[in-house]
């Protein structure tokens, strides 16, 4: 019988946000969750459960994956050059997913977000 790793995978991040900067880049950010310290929701960031911290962000046009971005923190920038390569100009609408990546277990559970701008 195969072991099921789903319950042990990194939790879905929460509070996904996407905001365009004056230079045209888009800042995508989220809040990490953790089973360590009971996923505390206080002022401080939740404890880091999977070290080193690593994230996988995927940009979609409809159901088509356009780009995967890695990040070592709970934010990533989708630059204007990448948007032009993926959408032929500034991206106005797209879906994205973000998941924490464990060095032992792999990619965790994803949260979906939408950019409309």
Backbone atoms as SQL, in Angstrom:
CREATE TABLE atoms (id INTEGER PRIMARY KEY, chain TEXT, resi INTEGER, resn TEXT, atom TEXT, x REAL, y REAL, z REAL);
INSERT INTO atoms VALUES
  (1, 'A', 1, 'UNK', 'N', 0.848, -1.172, 0.000),
  (2, 'A', 1, 'UNK', 'CA', 0.000, 0.000, 0.000),
  (3, 'A', 1, 'UNK', 'C', 0.898, 1.241, 0.000),
  (4, 'A', 2, 'UNK', 'N', 0.637, 2.179, -0.897),
  (5, 'A', 2, 'UNK', 'CA', 1.425, 3.409, -0.990),
  (6, 'A', 2, 'UNK', 'C', 1.024, 4.379, 0.112),
  (7, 'A', 3, 'UNK', 'N', 2.002, 5.101, 0.601),
  (8, 'A', 3, 'UNK', 'CA', 1.728, 6.117, 1.615),
  (9, 'A', 3, 'UNK', 'C', 1.199, 7.371, 0.940),
  (10, 'A', 4, 'UNK', 'N', 0.223, 8.013, 1.551),
  (11, 'A', 4, 'UNK', 'CA', -0.378, 9.250, 1.031),
  (12, 'A', 4, 'UNK', 'C', 0.292, 10.435, 1.709),
  (13, 'A', 5, 'UNK', 'N', 0.967, 11.298, 0.918),
  (14, 'A', 5, 'UNK', 'CA', 1.669, 12.441, 1.506),
  (15, 'A', 5, 'UNK', 'C', 0.807, 13.695, 1.557),
  (16, 'A', 6, 'UNK', 'N', -0.374, 13.684, 0.949),
  (17, 'A', 6, 'UNK', 'CA', -1.230, 14.872, 0.883),
  (18, 'A', 6, 'UNK', 'C', -1.390, 15.619, 2.189),
  (19, 'A', 7, 'UNK', 'N', -1.737, 14.942, 3.282),
  (20, 'A', 7, 'UNK', 'CA', -1.915, 15.658, 4.544),
  (21, 'A', 7, 'UNK', 'C', -0.626, 16.288, 5.083),
  (22, 'A', 8, 'UNK', 'N', 0.536, 15.788, 4.690),
  (23, 'A', 8, 'UNK', 'CA', 1.803, 16.328, 5.186),
  (24, 'A', 8, 'UNK', 'C', 2.353, 17.442, 4.300),
  (25, 'A', 9, 'UNK', 'N', 1.798, 17.624, 3.106),
  (26, 'A', 9, 'UNK', 'CA', 2.300, 18.652, 2.193),
  (27, 'A', 9, 'UNK', 'C', 2.117, 20.046, 2.784),
  (28, 'A', 10, 'UNK', 'N', 2.930, 20.998, 2.342),
  (29, 'A', 10, 'UNK', 'CA', 2.746, 22.374, 2.822),
  (30, 'A', 10, 'UNK', 'C', 1.312, 22.858, 2.595),
  (31, 'A', 11, 'UNK', 'N', 0.817, 23.612, 3.567),
  (32, 'A', 11, 'UNK', 'CA', -0.547, 24.139, 3.504),
  (33, 'A', 11, 'UNK', 'C', -0.696, 25.184, 2.407),
  (34, 'A', 12, 'UNK', 'N', -1.939, 25.391, 1.968),
  (35, 'A', 12, 'UNK', 'CA', -2.227, 26.453, 0.999),
  (36, 'A', 12, 'UNK', 'C', -1.928, 27.816, 1.626),
  (37, 'A', 13, 'UNK', 'N', -1.258, 28.695, 0.879),
  (38, 'A', 13, 'UNK', 'CA', -1.102, 30.060, 1.396),
  (39, 'A', 13, 'UNK', 'C', -2.456, 30.777, 1.365),
  (40, 'A', 14, 'UNK', 'N', -2.546, 31.885, 2.059),
  (41, 'A', 14, 'UNK', 'CA', -3.786, 32.659, 2.126),
  (42, 'A', 14, 'UNK', 'C', -3.506, 34.112, 1.771),
  (43, 'A', 15, 'UNK', 'N', -4.566, 34.876, 1.631),
  (44, 'A', 15, 'UNK', 'CA', -4.486, 36.321, 1.375),
  (45, 'A', 15, 'UNK', 'C', -3.633, 36.641, 0.147),
  (46, 'A', 16, 'UNK', 'N', -3.923, 35.950, -0.973),
  (47, 'A', 16, 'UNK', 'CA', -3.181, 36.240, -2.203),
  (48, 'A', 16, 'UNK', 'C', -3.592, 37.613, -2.724),
  (49, 'A', 17, 'UNK', 'N', -2.592, 38.359, -3.196),
  (50, 'A', 17, 'UNK', 'CA', -2.827, 39.710, -3.697),
  (51, 'A', 17, 'UNK', 'C', -2.021, 39.906, -4.972),
  (52, 'A', 18, 'UNK', 'N', -2.516, 40.768, -5.838),
  (53, 'A', 18, 'UNK', 'CA', -1.807, 41.134, -7.063),
  (54, 'A', 18, 'UNK', 'C', -2.058, 42.616, -7.310),
  (55, 'A', 19, 'UNK', 'N', -0.978, 43.376, -7.470),
  (56, 'A', 19, 'UNK', 'CA', -1.107, 44.822, -7.661),
  (57, 'A', 19, 'UNK', 'C', -0.074, 45.293, -8.678),
  (58, 'A', 20, 'UNK', 'N', -0.539, 46.105, -9.640),
  (59, 'A', 20, 'UNK', 'CA', 0.364, 46.649, -10.645),
  (60, 'A', 20, 'UNK', 'C', 1.099, 47.857, -10.076),
  (61, 'A', 21, 'UNK', 'N', 2.405, 47.901, -10.329),
  (62, 'A', 21, 'UNK', 'CA', 3.236, 49.039, -9.923),
  (63, 'A', 21, 'UNK', 'C', 3.270, 50.066, -11.047),
  (64, 'A', 22, 'UNK', 'N', 3.729, 51.258, -10.752),
  (65, 'A', 22, 'UNK', 'CA', 3.800, 52.345, -11.734),
  (66, 'A', 22, 'UNK', 'C', 4.655, 51.980, -12.937),
  (67, 'A', 23, 'UNK', 'N', 5.671, 51.117, -12.753),
  (68, 'A', 23, 'UNK', 'CA', 6.540, 50.717, -13.869),
  (69, 'A', 23, 'UNK', 'C', 5.919, 49.619, -14.735),
  (70, 'A', 24, 'UNK', 'N', 4.708, 49.163, -14.394),
  (71, 'A', 24, 'UNK', 'CA', 4.014, 48.138, -15.165),
  (72, 'A', 24, 'UNK', 'C', 4.186, 46.733, -14.633),
  (73, 'A', 25, 'UNK', 'N', 5.160, 46.516, -13.747),
  (74, 'A', 25, 'UNK', 'CA', 5.331, 45.187, -13.157),
  (75, 'A', 25, 'UNK', 'C', 4.165, 44.902, -12.211),
  (76, 'A', 26, 'UNK', 'N', 3.953, 43.634, -11.923),
  (77, 'A', 26, 'UNK', 'CA', 2.861, 43.217, -11.041),
  (78, 'A', 26, 'UNK', 'C', 3.473, 42.488, -9.850),
  (79, 'A', 27, 'UNK', 'N', 3.180, 42.984, -8.654),
  (80, 'A', 27, 'UNK', 'CA', 3.631, 42.325, -7.431),
  (81, 'A', 27, 'UNK', 'C', 2.564, 41.332, -7.003),
  (82, 'A', 28, 'UNK', 'N', 2.943, 40.074, -6.906),
  (83, 'A', 28, 'UNK', 'CA', 2.070, 39.015, -6.413),
  (84, 'A', 28, 'UNK', 'C', 2.575, 38.639, -5.030),
  (85, 'A', 29, 'UNK', 'N', 1.681, 38.629, -4.049),
  (86, 'A', 29, 'UNK', 'CA', 2.102, 38.327, -2.683),
  (87, 'A', 29, 'UNK', 'C', 1.037, 37.486, -1.991),
  (88, 'A', 30, 'UNK', 'N', 1.424, 36.880, -0.888),
  (89, 'A', 30, 'UNK', 'CA', 0.544, 35.972, -0.163),
  (90, 'A', 30, 'UNK', 'C', 1.070, 35.833, 1.252),
  (91, 'A', 31, 'UNK', 'N', 0.289, 35.174, 2.103),
  (92, 'A', 31, 'UNK', 'CA', 0.688, 34.925, 3.477),
  (93, 'A', 31, 'UNK', 'C', 0.897, 33.437, 3.671),
  (94, 'A', 32, 'UNK', 'N', 2.057, 33.100, 4.215),
  (95, 'A', 32, 'UNK', 'CA', 2.404, 31.711, 4.490),
  (96, 'A', 32, 'UNK', 'C', 1.551, 31.169, 5.630),
  (97, 'A', 33, 'UNK', 'N', 1.237, 29.885, 5.545),
  (98, 'A', 33, 'UNK', 'CA', 0.604, 29.183, 6.665),
  (99, 'A', 33, 'UNK', 'C', 1.558, 28.103, 7.140),
  (100, 'A', 34, 'UNK', 'N', 1.378, 27.670, 8.374),
  (101, 'A', 34, 'UNK', 'CA', 2.296, 26.689, 8.943),
  (102, 'A', 34, 'UNK', 'C', 1.595, 25.879, 10.022),
  (103, 'A', 35, 'UNK', 'N', 1.965, 24.639, 10.103),
  (104, 'A', 35, 'UNK', 'CA', 1.472, 23.813, 11.205),
  (105, 'A', 35, 'UNK', 'C', 2.300, 24.067, 12.464),
  (106, 'A', 36, 'UNK', 'N', 3.496, 24.603, 12.295),
  (107, 'A', 36, 'UNK', 'CA', 4.356, 24.924, 13.442),
  (108, 'A', 36, 'UNK', 'C', 3.723, 26.069, 14.226),
  (109, 'A', 37, 'UNK', 'N', 3.765, 26.018, 15.509),
  (110, 'A', 37, 'UNK', 'CA', 3.183, 27.044, 16.381),
  (111, 'A', 37, 'UNK', 'C', 1.705, 27.269, 16.107),
  (112, 'A', 38, 'UNK', 'N', 1.005, 26.220, 15.741),
  (113, 'A', 38, 'UNK', 'CA', -0.454, 26.249, 15.551),
  (114, 'A', 38, 'UNK', 'C', -0.924, 27.282, 14.536),
  (115, 'A', 39, 'UNK', 'N', -0.097, 27.533, 13.490),
  (116, 'A', 39, 'UNK', 'CA', -0.499, 28.458, 12.424),
  (117, 'A', 39, 'UNK', 'C', -0.940, 29.789, 13.006),
  (118, 'A', 40, 'UNK', 'N', -0.155, 30.341, 13.913),
  (119, 'A', 40, 'UNK', 'CA', -0.502, 31.580, 14.612),
  (120, 'A', 40, 'UNK', 'C', -0.881, 32.707, 13.668),
  (121, 'A', 41, 'UNK', 'N', -1.928, 33.410, 13.993),
  (122, 'A', 41, 'UNK', 'CA', -2.429, 34.500, 13.151),
  (123, 'A', 41, 'UNK', 'C', -2.189, 35.848, 13.813),
  (124, 'A', 42, 'UNK', 'N', -1.155, 35.936, 14.634),
  (125, 'A', 42, 'UNK', 'CA', -0.840, 37.182, 15.312),
  (126, 'A', 42, 'UNK', 'C', -0.182, 38.165, 14.359),
  (127, 'A', 43, 'UNK', 'N', 0.501, 39.130, 14.928),
  (128, 'A', 43, 'UNK', 'CA', 1.158, 40.175, 14.162),
  (129, 'A', 43, 'UNK', 'C', 2.313, 39.620, 13.350),
  (130, 'A', 44, 'UNK', 'N', 3.061, 38.682, 13.925),
  (131, 'A', 44, 'UNK', 'CA', 4.240, 38.127, 13.257),
  (132, 'A', 44, 'UNK', 'C', 3.843, 37.120, 12.185),
  (133, 'A', 45, 'UNK', 'N', 4.755, 36.911, 11.271),
  (134, 'A', 45, 'UNK', 'CA', 4.614, 35.911, 10.222),
  (135, 'A', 45, 'UNK', 'C', 4.581, 34.524, 10.875),
  (136, 'A', 46, 'UNK', 'N', 3.787, 33.574, 10.360),
  (137, 'A', 46, 'UNK', 'CA', 3.777, 32.222, 10.936),
  (138, 'A', 46, 'UNK', 'C', 5.174, 31.601, 10.871),
  (139, 'A', 47, 'UNK', 'N', 5.445, 30.684, 11.770),
  (140, 'A', 47, 'UNK', 'CA', 6.748, 30.016, 11.814),
  (141, 'A', 47, 'UNK', 'C', 7.013, 29.295, 10.501),
  (142, 'A', 48, 'UNK', 'N', 8.263, 29.264, 10.105),
  (143, 'A', 48, 'UNK', 'CA', 8.661, 28.602, 8.867),
  (144, 'A', 48, 'UNK', 'C', 8.751, 27.107, 9.117),
  (145, 'A', 49, 'UNK', 'N', 7.897, 26.347, 8.455),
  (146, 'A', 49, 'UNK', 'CA', 7.820, 24.907, 8.657),
  (147, 'A', 49, 'UNK', 'C', 8.738, 24.155, 7.697),
  (148, 'A', 50, 'UNK', 'N', 8.892, 24.643, 6.481),
  (149, 'A', 50, 'UNK', 'CA', 9.701, 23.980, 5.455),
  (150, 'A', 50, 'UNK', 'C', 10.883, 24.879, 5.108),
  (151, 'A', 51, 'UNK', 'N', 12.093, 24.375, 5.365),
  (152, 'A', 51, 'UNK', 'CA', 13.315, 25.158, 5.172),
  (153, 'A', 51, 'UNK', 'C', 14.165, 24.482, 4.101),
  (154, 'A', 52, 'UNK', 'N', 14.726, 25.227, 3.167),
  (155, 'A', 52, 'UNK', 'CA', 14.598, 26.672, 2.997),
  (156, 'A', 52, 'UNK', 'C', 13.229, 27.027, 2.419),
  (157, 'A', 53, 'UNK', 'N', 12.812, 28.263, 2.654),
  (158, 'A', 53, 'UNK', 'CA', 11.529, 28.726, 2.135),
  (159, 'A', 53, 'UNK', 'C', 11.600, 28.792, 0.612),
  (160, 'A', 54, 'UNK', 'N', 10.638, 28.154, -0.040),
  (161, 'A', 54, 'UNK', 'CA', 10.593, 28.142, -1.506),
  (162, 'A', 54, 'UNK', 'C', 9.142, 28.121, -1.951),
  (163, 'A', 55, 'UNK', 'N', 8.859, 28.863, -3.018),
  (164, 'A', 55, 'UNK', 'CA', 7.504, 28.991, -3.542),
  (165, 'A', 55, 'UNK', 'C', 7.499, 28.782, -5.044),
  (166, 'A', 56, 'UNK', 'N', 6.380, 28.267, -5.541),
  (167, 'A', 56, 'UNK', 'CA', 6.171, 28.112, -6.976),
  (168, 'A', 56, 'UNK', 'C', 4.913, 28.884, -7.348),
  (169, 'A', 57, 'UNK', 'N', 5.083, 29.834, -8.236),
  (170, 'A', 57, 'UNK', 'CA', 3.983, 30.665, -8.717),
  (171, 'A', 57, 'UNK', 'C', 3.782, 30.330, -10.185),
  (172, 'A', 58, 'UNK', 'N', 2.543, 30.051, -10.587),
  (173, 'A', 58, 'UNK', 'CA', 2.252, 29.746, -11.987),
  (174, 'A', 58, 'UNK', 'C', 1.239, 30.747, -12.516),
  (175, 'A', 59, 'UNK', 'N', 1.513, 31.275, -13.705),
  (176, 'A', 59, 'UNK', 'CA', 0.660, 32.255, -14.379),
  (177, 'A', 59, 'UNK', 'C', -0.078, 31.531, -15.498),
  (178, 'A', 60, 'UNK', 'N', -1.407, 31.717, -15.565),
  (179, 'A', 60, 'UNK', 'CA', -2.233, 31.051, -16.567),
  (180, 'A', 60, 'UNK', 'C', -2.992, 32.070, -17.413),
  (181, 'A', 61, 'UNK', 'N', -3.110, 31.789, -18.693),
  (182, 'A', 61, 'UNK', 'CA', -4.020, 32.502, -19.586),
  (183, 'A', 61, 'UNK', 'C', -5.131, 31.510, -19.878),
  (184, 'A', 62, 'UNK', 'N', -6.264, 31.676, -19.208),
  (185, 'A', 62, 'UNK', 'CA', -7.302, 30.640, -19.265),
  (186, 'A', 62, 'UNK', 'C', -6.758, 29.409, -18.564),
  (187, 'A', 63, 'UNK', 'N', -6.731, 28.273, -19.265),
  (188, 'A', 63, 'UNK', 'CA', -6.177, 27.055, -18.677),
  (189, 'A', 63, 'UNK', 'C', -4.751, 26.780, -19.159),
  (190, 'A', 64, 'UNK', 'N', -4.198, 27.692, -19.959),
  (191, 'A', 64, 'UNK', 'CA', -2.856, 27.506, -20.506),
  (192, 'A', 64, 'UNK', 'C', -1.805, 28.091, -19.576),
  (193, 'A', 65, 'UNK', 'N', -0.875, 27.251, -19.147),
  (194, 'A', 65, 'UNK', 'CA', 0.231, 27.713, -18.313),
  (195, 'A', 65, 'UNK', 'C', 1.153, 28.561, -19.165),
  (196, 'A', 66, 'UNK', 'N', 1.370, 29.814, -18.755),
  (197, 'A', 66, 'UNK', 'CA', 2.232, 30.730, -19.485),
  (198, 'A', 66, 'UNK', 'C', 3.618, 30.855, -18.866),
  (199, 'A', 67, 'UNK', 'N', 3.713, 30.772, -17.542),
  (200, 'A', 67, 'UNK', 'CA', 5.005, 30.999, -16.891),
  (201, 'A', 67, 'UNK', 'C', 4.987, 30.405, -15.483),
  (202, 'A', 68, 'UNK', 'N', 6.151, 29.903, -15.062),
  (203, 'A', 68, 'UNK', 'CA', 6.370, 29.461, -13.689),
  (204, 'A', 68, 'UNK', 'C', 7.487, 30.315, -13.104),
  (205, 'A', 69, 'UNK', 'N', 7.241, 30.866, -11.934),
  (206, 'A', 69, 'UNK', 'CA', 8.206, 31.735, -11.258),
  (207, 'A', 69, 'UNK', 'C', 8.513, 31.123, -9.894),
  (208, 'A', 70, 'UNK', 'N', 9.787, 31.026, -9.560),
  (209, 'A', 70, 'UNK', 'CA', 10.195, 30.570, -8.239),
  (210, 'A', 70, 'UNK', 'C', 10.501, 31.764, -7.354),
  (211, 'A', 71, 'UNK', 'N', 10.279, 31.613, -6.067),
  (212, 'A', 71, 'UNK', 'CA', 10.555, 32.693, -5.129),
  (213, 'A', 71, 'UNK', 'C', 11.024, 32.103, -3.803),
  (214, 'A', 72, 'UNK', 'N', 11.904, 32.830, -3.127),
  (215, 'A', 72, 'UNK', 'CA', 12.386, 32.414, -1.813),
  (216, 'A', 72, 'UNK', 'C', 11.692, 33.181, -0.691),
  (217, 'A', 73, 'UNK', 'N', 10.643, 33.944, -1.034),
  (218, 'A', 73, 'UNK', 'CA', 9.863, 34.666, -0.029),
  (219, 'A', 73, 'UNK', 'C', 8.408, 34.671, -0.476),
  (220, 'A', 74, 'UNK', 'N', 7.532, 35.196, 0.360),
  (221, 'A', 74, 'UNK', 'CA', 6.091, 35.168, 0.082),
  (222, 'A', 74, 'UNK', 'C', 5.665, 36.315, -0.835),
  (223, 'A', 75, 'UNK', 'N', 6.432, 36.527, -1.897),
  (224, 'A', 75, 'UNK', 'CA', 6.106, 37.534, -2.906),
  (225, 'A', 75, 'UNK', 'C', 6.956, 37.270, -4.139),
  (226, 'A', 76, 'UNK', 'N', 6.465, 37.730, -5.276),
  (227, 'A', 76, 'UNK', 'CA', 7.215, 37.623, -6.530),
  (228, 'A', 76, 'UNK', 'C', 6.774, 38.758, -7.441),
  (229, 'A', 77, 'UNK', 'N', 7.675, 39.180, -8.313),
  (230, 'A', 77, 'UNK', 'CA', 7.369, 40.235, -9.276),
  (231, 'A', 77, 'UNK', 'C', 7.220, 39.603, -10.655),
  (232, 'A', 78, 'UNK', 'N', 6.127, 39.949, -11.321),
  (233, 'A', 78, 'UNK', 'CA', 5.878, 39.539, -12.706),
  (234, 'A', 78, 'UNK', 'C', 6.214, 40.758, -13.550),
  (235, 'A', 79, 'UNK', 'N', 7.417, 40.749, -14.113),
  (236, 'A', 79, 'UNK', 'CA', 7.941, 41.916, -14.799),
  (237, 'A', 79, 'UNK', 'C', 7.289, 42.208, -16.138),
  (238, 'A', 80, 'UNK', 'N', 7.527, 43.402, -16.628),
  (239, 'A', 80, 'UNK', 'CA', 6.923, 43.825, -17.901),
  (240, 'A', 80, 'UNK', 'C', 7.458, 43.006, -19.074),
  (241, 'A', 81, 'UNK', 'N', 8.733, 42.636, -19.049),
  (242, 'A', 81, 'UNK', 'CA', 9.283, 41.816, -20.137),
  (243, 'A', 81, 'UNK', 'C', 8.623, 40.441, -20.161),
  (244, 'A', 82, 'UNK', 'N', 8.414, 39.855, -18.988),
  (245, 'A', 82, 'UNK', 'CA', 7.746, 38.549, -18.917),
  (246, 'A', 82, 'UNK', 'C', 6.298, 38.652, -19.387),
  (247, 'A', 83, 'UNK', 'N', 5.599, 39.727, -18.982),
  (248, 'A', 83, 'UNK', 'CA', 4.219, 39.920, -19.421),
  (249, 'A', 83, 'UNK', 'C', 4.140, 40.034, -20.941),
  (250, 'A', 84, 'UNK', 'N', 5.071, 40.795, -21.520),
  (251, 'A', 84, 'UNK', 'CA', 5.085, 40.963, -22.980),
  (252, 'A', 84, 'UNK', 'C', 5.341, 39.635, -23.678),
  (253, 'A', 85, 'UNK', 'N', 6.265, 38.845, -23.143),
  (254, 'A', 85, 'UNK', 'CA', 6.549, 37.540, -23.733),
  (255, 'A', 85, 'UNK', 'C', 5.348, 36.602, -23.628),
  (256, 'A', 86, 'UNK', 'N', 4.618, 36.695, -22.521),
  (257, 'A', 86, 'UNK', 'CA', 3.499, 35.777, -22.277),
  (258, 'A', 86, 'UNK', 'C', 2.189, 36.233, -22.910),
  (259, 'A', 87, 'UNK', 'N', 1.950, 37.552, -22.947),
  (260, 'A', 87, 'UNK', 'CA', 0.656, 38.072, -23.377),
  (261, 'A', 87, 'UNK', 'C', 0.748, 39.050, -24.543),
  (262, 'A', 88, 'UNK', 'N', 1.946, 39.338, -25.045),
  (263, 'A', 88, 'UNK', 'CA', 2.103, 40.267, -26.154),
  (264, 'A', 88, 'UNK', 'C', 2.022, 41.723, -25.739),
  (265, 'A', 89, 'UNK', 'N', 2.066, 42.002, -24.462),
  (266, 'A', 89, 'UNK', 'CA', 1.981, 43.352, -23.911),
  (267, 'A', 89, 'UNK', 'C', 1.649, 43.247, -22.438),
  (268, 'A', 90, 'UNK', 'N', 1.256, 44.362, -21.821),
  (269, 'A', 90, 'UNK', 'CA', 0.903, 44.310, -20.399),
  (270, 'A', 90, 'UNK', 'C', -0.252, 43.335, -20.149),
  (271, 'A', 91, 'UNK', 'N', -0.074, 42.461, -19.181),
  (272, 'A', 91, 'UNK', 'CA', -1.135, 41.508, -18.828),
  (273, 'A', 91, 'UNK', 'C', -2.284, 42.268, -18.176),
  (274, 'A', 92, 'UNK', 'N', -3.508, 42.024, -18.639),
  (275, 'A', 92, 'UNK', 'CA', -4.659, 42.695, -18.054),
  (276, 'A', 92, 'UNK', 'C', -5.495, 41.761, -17.188),
  (277, 'A', 93, 'UNK', 'N', -5.582, 40.506, -17.570),
  (278, 'A', 93, 'UNK', 'CA', -6.353, 39.526, -16.809),
  (279, 'A', 93, 'UNK', 'C', -5.646, 38.180, -16.878),
  (280, 'A', 94, 'UNK', 'N', -5.431, 37.580, -15.724),
  (281, 'A', 94, 'UNK', 'CA', -4.881, 36.223, -15.707),
  (282, 'A', 94, 'UNK', 'C', -5.164, 35.589, -14.354),
  (283, 'A', 95, 'UNK', 'N', -5.112, 34.277, -14.348),
  (284, 'A', 95, 'UNK', 'CA', -5.217, 33.510, -13.123),
  (285, 'A', 95, 'UNK', 'C', -3.818, 33.092, -12.725),
  (286, 'A', 96, 'UNK', 'N', -3.617, 32.872, -11.441),
  (287, 'A', 96, 'UNK', 'CA', -2.333, 32.379, -10.975),
  (288, 'A', 96, 'UNK', 'C', -2.544, 31.436, -9.805),
  (289, 'A', 97, 'UNK', 'N', -1.591, 30.543, -9.623),
  (290, 'A', 97, 'UNK', 'CA', -1.596, 29.664, -8.462),
  (291, 'A', 97, 'UNK', 'C', -0.273, 29.847, -7.741),
  (292, 'A', 98, 'UNK', 'N', -0.307, 29.620, -6.448),
  (293, 'A', 98, 'UNK', 'CA', 0.908, 29.701, -5.646),
  (294, 'A', 98, 'UNK', 'C', 0.892, 28.551, -4.659),
  (295, 'A', 99, 'UNK', 'N', 2.071, 27.953, -4.500),
  (296, 'A', 99, 'UNK', 'CA', 2.204, 26.838, -3.560),
  (297, 'A', 99, 'UNK', 'C', 3.592, 26.862, -2.945),
  (298, 'A', 100, 'UNK', 'N', 3.665, 26.460, -1.688),
  (299, 'A', 100, 'UNK', 'CA', 4.967, 26.342, -1.041),
  (300, 'A', 100, 'UNK', 'C', 5.578, 25.013, -1.462),
  (301, 'A', 101, 'UNK', 'N', 6.896, 24.989, -1.594),
  (302, 'A', 101, 'UNK', 'CA', 7.594, 23.783, -2.011),
  (303, 'A', 101, 'UNK', 'C', 8.480, 23.298, -0.866),
  (304, 'A', 102, 'UNK', 'N', 8.239, 22.074, -0.444),
  (305, 'A', 102, 'UNK', 'CA', 9.054, 21.444, 0.589),
  (306, 'A', 102, 'UNK', 'C', 10.226, 20.741, -0.088),
  (307, 'A', 103, 'UNK', 'N', 11.443, 20.890, 0.449),
  (308, 'A', 103, 'UNK', 'CA', 12.579, 20.193, -0.153),
  (309, 'A', 103, 'UNK', 'C', 12.475, 18.675, -0.021),
  (310, 'A', 104, 'UNK', 'N', 11.651, 18.200, 0.898),
  (311, 'A', 104, 'UNK', 'CA', 11.496, 16.762, 1.116),
  (312, 'A', 104, 'UNK', 'C', 10.240, 16.227, 0.430),
  (313, 'A', 105, 'UNK', 'N', 9.123, 16.932, 0.551),
  (314, 'A', 105, 'UNK', 'CA', 7.839, 16.439, 0.062),
  (315, 'A', 105, 'UNK', 'C', 7.438, 16.971, -1.310),
  (316, 'A', 106, 'UNK', 'N', 8.083, 18.036, -1.759),
  (317, 'A', 106, 'UNK', 'CA', 7.735, 18.633, -3.050),
  (318, 'A', 106, 'UNK', 'C', 6.706, 19.740, -2.897),
  (319, 'A', 107, 'UNK', 'N', 6.044, 20.035, -4.012),
  (320, 'A', 107, 'UNK', 'CA', 5.076, 21.136, -4.052),
  (321, 'A', 107, 'UNK', 'C', 3.860, 20.820, -3.194),
  (322, 'A', 108, 'UNK', 'N', 3.454, 21.823, -2.426),
  (323, 'A', 108, 'UNK', 'CA', 2.308, 21.670, -1.534),
  (324, 'A', 108, 'UNK', 'C', 0.991, 21.996, -2.218),
  (325, 'A', 109, 'UNK', 'N', -0.020, 22.204, -1.415),
  (326, 'A', 109, 'UNK', 'CA', -1.361, 22.521, -1.897),
  (327, 'A', 109, 'UNK', 'C', -1.397, 23.951, -2.436),
  (328, 'A', 110, 'UNK', 'N', -2.064, 24.148, -3.568),
  (329, 'A', 110, 'UNK', 'CA', -2.078, 25.445, -4.241),
  (330, 'A', 110, 'UNK', 'C', -3.287, 26.287, -3.851),
  (331, 'A', 111, 'UNK', 'N', -3.077, 27.594, -3.872),
  (332, 'A', 111, 'UNK', 'CA', -4.152, 28.579, -3.769),
  (333, 'A', 111, 'UNK', 'C', -4.221, 29.294, -5.105),
  (334, 'A', 112, 'UNK', 'N', -5.424, 29.560, -5.579),
  (335, 'A', 112, 'UNK', 'CA', -5.615, 30.257, -6.843),
  (336, 'A', 112, 'UNK', 'C', -5.955, 31.716, -6.592),
  (337, 'A', 113, 'UNK', 'N', -5.516, 32.562, -7.492),
  (338, 'A', 113, 'UNK', 'CA', -5.827, 33.977, -7.442),
  (339, 'A', 113, 'UNK', 'C', -6.117, 34.485, -8.846),
  (340, 'A', 114, 'UNK', 'N', -6.643, 35.681, -8.941),
  (341, 'A', 114, 'UNK', 'CA', -6.960, 36.310, -10.230),
  (342, 'A', 114, 'UNK', 'C', -6.447, 37.737, -10.227),
  (343, 'A', 115, 'UNK', 'N', -5.855, 38.150, -11.343),
  (344, 'A', 115, 'UNK', 'CA', -5.461, 39.548, -11.540),
  (345, 'A', 115, 'UNK', 'C', -6.374, 40.129, -12.596),
  (346, 'A', 116, 'UNK', 'N', -7.033, 41.226, -12.274),
  (347, 'A', 116, 'UNK', 'CA', -7.882, 41.963, -13.209),
  (348, 'A', 116, 'UNK', 'C', -7.422, 43.400, -13.178),
  (349, 'A', 117, 'UNK', 'N', -6.581, 43.758, -14.102),
  (350, 'A', 117, 'UNK', 'CA', -6.083, 45.120, -14.035),
  (351, 'A', 117, 'UNK', 'C', -5.485, 45.516, -15.299);
